[in-house]
């Protein structure tokens, strides 16, 4: 009893020492699921993880060799806080080549991944109480990054029936005098939604009548299927370019998640402010990783096409299998490498002797009873859904879905 009291007192002391911002942030559910699955695997338990937010492919050989050679040549020192001028020039050329967007290297910041770019943006533009409009379902870190900057996330709800797309009038209704920015993620994590050129134009025309910033998260830009076109809202609505942040990186396209290279192009003064912030946090991304990123953007792109082709095959198989399971409804994603099935028809039933009432409980019981790791939709703002990644082998997908199908067939 005395020991329990001491433990409780110690916990309260830790809570008292933590800052308000630290206490209000929740752990990423995707990383939490991945970590729990990894811990079980370490115990020798056969767990199939559908939680990964990274390609299962190896970084292409030419990119790895570029990084290794950079290390051998001594490119292991600090660079400019905003990133190597050579890399920023290559990024500017890429944005003009792919989207017709013209930027100076000074309008570009290289950070430790696209997530870091987003944090830099919010730290640079948000004051306490400023609102940021987020289209829901949304990537789990958007709301937390806004809160860390003192901002207030404002959610615009979408549904499977609307293909998880927000209408221009919904976005207009969410904007208030406190709104600082609107985030658009296309292709989207977790839904795989891709906005068309006309849809972005309609949204952009609404935003032209405001003074808010636009944050266009394009990290899955190259991971699209069925001949779908990906476009940047900054290109579709040129009048928005001077207040749009175009966020991208090499993580998803080139299977370079661990290299930690993301970038953002945007208005010069804001980019300068973000570089100053970055100079006092991480200084700059790794030198050799920036060299490798140059080769990724300028080198052979055939590995990207091969990866996307395989993702498409896995996507089709997973959607077909999930829709064949009673109680699950799954749309076909147009981009990224996730499916986001609706599972709420399963709520109210028992799995492994536990009554399931939400996505977190369903995912917990699937891990417990079927040894399958799935991410709850609640972390993405959509508790009726769960997210499964198909960034894994088709054999692992098949085994995992077999386990899910069996477990759900035994629900009472």
C-alpha positions in Angstrom: 0.0 0.0 0.0 2.8 2.3 1.0 4.7 1.6 -2.2 1.5 2.3 -4.3 1.2 5.6 -2.5 4.8 6.5 -3.2 4.3 5.6 -6.9 1.2 7.8 -7.1 3.0 10.7 -5.5 6.0 10.4 -7.8 3.6 10.3 -10.8 1.8 13.5 -9.5 5.2 15.2 -9.1 6.2 14.4 -12.7 2.9 15.8 -13.9 3.4 18.9 -11.8 6.8 19.5 -13.4 5.6 19.0 -17.0 4.6 22.0 -19.1 1.0 22.5 -20.1 1.9 21.9 -23.7 3.6 18.6 -22.9 0.6 17.4 -20.9 -1.9 18.2 -23.7 -0.1 16.2 -26.4 -1.0 12.6 -27.1 1.3 9.9 -28.4 1.0 9.2 -32.1 -1.4 6.2 -32.4 0.4 5.0 -35.5 3.8 4.9 -33.7 2.2 3.5 -30.6 0.7 0.5 -32.5 3.9 -0.1 -34.3 5.9 0.0 -31.1 3.5 -2.4 -29.3 3.6 -4.8 -32.2 7.4 -4.6 -32.3 7.5 -5.4 -28.5 5.4 -8.5 -29.0 7.6 -9.6 -31.9 10.6 -9.2 -29.6 9.0 -11.7 -27.3 8.9 -14.2 -30.1 5.2 -13.6 -30.8 4.2 -13.7 -34.5 2.5 -10.3 -35.0 1.5 -9.0 -38.4 1.6 -5.2 -38.4 -0.6 -3.1 -40.6 0.4 0.1 -38.9 3.6 1.1 -40.8 3.6 4.5 -42.4 6.6 3.8 -44.5 7.3 1.8 -47.7 8.7 -1.7 -47.1 11.0 -1.3 -50.1 14.7 -0.6 -49.6 16.1 2.8 -50.5 17.2 2.6 -54.2 20.8 1.6 -54.7 21.9 4.7 -56.5 20.6 6.9 -53.6 22.3 4.7 -51.0 25.6 4.8 -52.9 25.3 8.6 -53.1 25.0 8.8 -49.3 27.8 6.4 -48.7 30.1 8.2 -51.1 29.2 11.5 -49.4 30.2 10.1 -46.0 33.5 8.9 -47.5 34.2 12.4 -48.9 33.6 14.0 -45.5 30.2 15.5 -46.1 29.4 15.0 -42.4 29.5 18.6 -41.1 26.9 21.3 -40.5 25.3 22.9 -43.5 23.4 26.2 -43.8 20.4 26.0 -41.4 18.0 26.2 -44.4 19.8 23.3 -46.1 22.4 23.1 -48.8 22.0 25.7 -51.5 22.6 23.0 -54.1 19.7 20.9 -52.7 17.4 23.9 -52.5 18.2 24.7 -56.2 17.4 21.1 -57.2 14.1 21.3 -55.3 13.2 24.6 -57.0 13.9 22.9 -60.4 11.7 19.9 -59.4 8.8 22.2 -58.4 9.0 24.1 -61.7 9.4 20.9 -63.7 6.5 19.0 -62.1 4.1 21.9 -61.3 5.2 25.0 -63.1 5.8 26.6 -59.8 8.8 29.1 -59.8 10.7 29.5 -56.6 14.1 30.9 -55.7 16.3 28.7 -53.5 15.8 31.3 -50.8 12.0 30.4 -50.9 12.8 26.9 -49.8 13.6 25.3 -46.5 15.0 21.8 -46.0 14.1 20.2 -42.7 14.3 16.8 -40.9 11.3 15.4 -42.7 8.0 16.8 -43.9 6.7 16.6 -40.3 9.5 18.9 -39.2 8.5 21.3 -42.0 5.0 21.5 -40.6 6.2 22.2 -37.1 8.4 25.0 -38.4 5.4 26.5 -40.3 3.1 26.5 -37.2 5.8 27.9 -35.0 6.4 30.7 -37.5 2.8 31.7 -38.2 0.7 30.8 -35.1 0.1 32.9 -32.0 -1.8 31.6 -29.0 -5.5 31.2 -30.0 -4.9 31.3 -33.7 -7.1 28.7 -35.5 -5.9 26.2 -38.2 -8.6 24.5 -40.3 -7.9 20.7 -40.7 -9.9 18.5 -43.1 -11.0 15.4 -41.3 -10.0 12.5 -41.4 -6.5 13.9 -41.0 -3.0 12.8 -40.4 -2.5 12.3 -36.7 0.2 14.9 -36.2 -1.6 17.9 -37.7 -3.7 18.7 -34.6 -0.8 18.1 -32.2 1.6 20.3 -34.1 -0.9 23.1 -34.1 -1.5 22.8 -30.4 2.3 22.7 -29.7 2.4 26.1 -31.5 -0.4 27.5 -29.3 -2.9 27.2 -32.0 -6.4 25.7 -32.1 -7.3 22.9 -34.5 -10.7 23.4 -36.2 -12.0 20.3 -37.9 -14.0 20.1 -41.1 -15.8 16.7 -41.1 -16.0 14.6 -44.3 -17.3 11.1 -44.8 -17.0 8.0 -46.9 -20.1 9.1 -48.9 -18.3 12.2 -50.0 -15.1 10.3 -50.8 -13.6 12.0 -47.7 -13.5 15.3 -49.6 -14.4 18.7 -48.1 -16.7 21.0 -50.0 -15.6 24.6 -50.5 -18.6 25.9 -48.5 -17.6 23.7 -45.6 -14.2 25.3 -45.6 -15.6 28.8 -46.0 -17.9 28.2 -43.0 -15.0 27.0 -40.8 -13.0 30.2 -41.4 -13.3 32.9 -38.8 -11.3 36.1 -38.0 -9.0 33.9 -35.9 -8.2 31.5 -38.8 -4.5 31.6 -39.7 -4.3 28.6 -42.1 -6.0 25.8 -43.9 -4.3 22.4 -44.4 -4.9 20.4 -47.5 -3.4 16.9 -47.7 -3.7 15.4 -51.2 -3.0 12.5 -51.6 -4.3 12.0 -48.1 -3.2 10.0 -45.1 -5.2 8.1 -43.9 -8.0 7.9 -46.6 -6.0 7.9 -49.9 -8.2 10.7 -51.2 -6.8 12.8 -54.1 -8.4 16.1 -54.9 -8.9 16.8 -58.6 -7.8 20.0 -60.4 -11.3 21.3 -60.5 -11.9 20.6 -56.8 -8.8 22.4 -55.8 -9.7 25.3 -58.0 -13.1 25.6 -56.3 -11.5 25.5 -52.8 -8.8 27.9 -53.9 -11.4 30.4 -55.2 -13.0 30.4 -51.7 -9.6 31.0 -50.1 -8.7 33.8 -52.4 -11.4 35.9 -50.6 -9.6 35.5 -47.3 -6.1 36.3 -46.0 -5.4 32.8 -44.5 -2.3 30.8 -45.4 -2.7 27.5 -47.3 -0.6 24.5 -46.2 -0.5 22.0 -49.0 0.9 18.6 -47.8 2.0 16.8 -50.9 4.3 14.1 -49.4 2.4 11.3 -51.2 2.5 13.2 -54.5 4.0 10.3 -56.5 2.1 7.5 -54.9 -1.1 7.6 -57.0 -2.9 5.0 -59.0 -5.1 4.4 -62.1 -3.6 7.3 -64.0 -4.7 9.9 -61.4 -3.2 13.3 -61.8 -1.8 15.1 -58.7 -1.7 18.9 -58.8 -0.7 21.5 -56.3 -3.2 24.1 -55.3 -0.5 26.8 -55.6 -0.3 25.9 -59.3 -4.0 25.6 -59.9 -4.8 28.9 -58.2 -1.7 31.2 -58.8 -3.2 34.0 -56.7 -2.7 31.8 -53.7 1.0 31.1 -54.3 2.3 34.0 -52.2 0.6 32.6 -49.1 0.9 28.8 -49.8 3.4 26.5 -48.2 4.1 23.5 -50.4 5.3 20.7 -48.2 7.0 17.6 -49.6 10.0 15.3 -49.1 11.8 12.2 -50.1 10.5 9.8 -47.4 7.6 8.1 -49.2 8.5 8.5 -52.8 12.1 7.1 -52.5 11.7 4.8 -49.4 13.9 7.2 -47.5 12.0 7.6 -44.2 15.0 7.2 -42.0 17.1 9.7 -44.0 14.9 12.5 -42.6 14.8 15.0 -45.5 11.7 17.1 -46.1 11.2 20.5 -47.7 8.8 23.3 -47.9 8.5 26.1 -50.5 6.7 29.3 -49.6 6.7 33.0 -49.2 10.2 34.4 -48.6 9.8 36.2 -45.3 8.0 33.3 -43.7 10.6 30.8 -45.0 13.3 33.1 -43.6 11.6 33.1 -40.2 11.3 29.3 -40.3 15.0 28.9 -41.1 15.8 31.1 -38.1 13.6 28.9 -35.9 15.3 25.8 -37.3 18.7 27.2 -36.6 17.9 27.2 -32.9 16.4 23.7 -32.8 18.1 21.1 -35.1 20.6 23.4 -36.8 20.1 21.5 -40.2 19.4 18.1 -41.5 22.3 15.6 -41.9 24.8 16.7 -44.6 25.2 13.4 -46.3 21.4 12.8 -46.4 21.0 16.1 -48.2 23.5 15.0 -50.8 21.6 11.7 -51.2 18.3 13.7 -51.6 19.9 15.5 -54.6 20.5 12.2 -56.3 17.0 11.0 -55.4 15.3 14.0 -57.1 17.6 14.1 -60.1 18.5 10.4 -60.6 16.8 7.4 -62.1 13.1 7.4 -61.2 12.3 3.8 -62.4 12.2 2.5 -58.8 9.4 4.8 -58.0 7.2 3.5 -60.8 8.0 -0.1 -59.8 7.1 0.6 -56.2 3.8 2.3 -57.1 2.9 -0.6 -59.4 3.3 -3.1 -56.6 1.4 -0.9 -54.2 -1.5 -0.8 -56.7 -1.6 -4.6 -56.8 -1.6 -4.8 -53.0 -4.3 -2.1 -52.7 -6.7 -4.0 -55.1 -6.2 -7.3 -53.2 -6.7 -5.6 -49.8 -9.9 -3.7 -50.8 -11.4 -6.8 -52.3 -10.7 -8.9 -49.2 -11.9 -6.4 -46.7 -15.2 -5.8 -48.6 -15.8 -9.6 -48.4 -15.7 -9.5 -44.6 -19.1 -9.1 -43.0 -19.3 -5.8 -41.1 -16.6 -4.0 -43.1 -17.0 -1.4 -45.9 -13.9 -0.2 -47.8 -13.5 2.3 -50.6 -10.7 2.1 -53.1 -8.0 4.8 -52.3 -6.6 6.8 -55.1 -3.3 7.5 -53.5 -0.9 6.9 -50.6 -0.6 3.3 -49.3 -3.4 2.9 -46.8 -7.0 1.7 -46.7 -9.5 3.3 -44.3 -12.4 0.9 -44.0 -15.5 1.6 -42.0 -15.9 -0.9 -39.2 -18.6 0.7 -36.9 -21.1 -2.1 -37.8 -18.9 -4.3 -35.6 -19.4 -2.2 -32.6 -21.6 -3.6 -29.8 -20.4 -7.1 -30.4 -17.7 -9.0 -28.4 -14.3 -10.1 -29.5 -12.2 -12.3 -27.3 -14.8 -11.8 -24.5 -14.6 -8.0 -24.6 -17.4 -5.9 -25.9 -16.1 -3.6 -28.6 -17.6 -0.1 -28.7 -15.0 2.0 -30.6 -12.0 1.7 -33.0 -9.4 1.7 -30.2 -11.1 -1.3 -28.5 -11.4 -3.1 -31.8 -7.8 -2.6 -32.6 -6.7 -3.7 -29.1 -8.7 -6.9 -29.3 -7.4 -7.7 -32.8 -3.9 -7.4 -31.5 -4.8 -9.5 -28.4 -6.7 -12.2 -30.1 -5.5 -12.3 -33.7 -2.0 -10.9 -33.3 -2.7 -8.3 -36.0 -1.8 -4.6 -35.5 -4.3 -2.1 -37.0 -4.5 1.6 -36.2 -7.7 3.0 -34.7 -9.5 5.7 -36.7 -10.0 7.8 -33.6 -6.5 9.1 -33.9 -7.4 10.4 -37.4 -10.6 12.0 -36.3 -12.8 9.2 -37.6 -13.7 6.6 -34.9 -16.0 4.6 -37.2 -12.9 3.6 -39.2 -9.5 1.9 -38.8 -6.4 2.3 -40.9 -4.4 -0.5 -42.5 -1.2 0.1 -44.4 -0.3 -2.1 -47.4 3.3 -1.1 -47.3 4.1 -4.8 -46.7 4.5 -8.0 -48.7 1.4 -9.5 -50.4 2.1 -12.7 -48.4 2.0 -10.8 -45.1 -1.2 -9.0 -46.2 -2.9 -12.3 -47.0 -1.9 -13.8 -43.7 -3.0 -10.8 -41.8 -6.4 -10.5 -43.5 -6.9 -14.3 -42.9 -6.4 -13.6 -39.2 -8.7 -10.6 -39.2 -11.5 -12.5 -41.1 -11.3 -15.4 -38.7 -11.3 -13.2 -35.6 -14.3 -11.1 -36.8 -16.3 -14.2 -37.8 -16.1 -15.3 -34.2 -17.5 -12.1 -32.8 -20.6 -12.6 -30.7 
